[in-house]
Amino acid sequence: MDYVSALVPPVVMAVFFIGLIVTIVKTQGGANKAKEDAFVDAALARAESARQTPRDQHTKG
């Protein structure tokens, strides 16, 4: 019975790891992909516009 108790933790970890991989693969693309892409595009646009803002505008007070 020692071999069973020695094999249980790796088997449990393998099952959870496979479940994690399956979940990651299933959530890639699909209906949420357009929303995620739009969010990333908006964040990049905000970062780009903030980077192009003149520095003088921020220092005047």
GIHU-V411444 format. One line per field, one symbol per residue. phi: phi as a letter, one per 20 degrees, with the letter a starting at -180 (. if undefined). A space follows every 10 residues. Layout:
# GIHU-V411444
phi->???
This chain:
# GIHU-V411444
phi->.fffffefgf ffffffffff ffffffefmm ffffffffff ffffffffff fefffffeef b
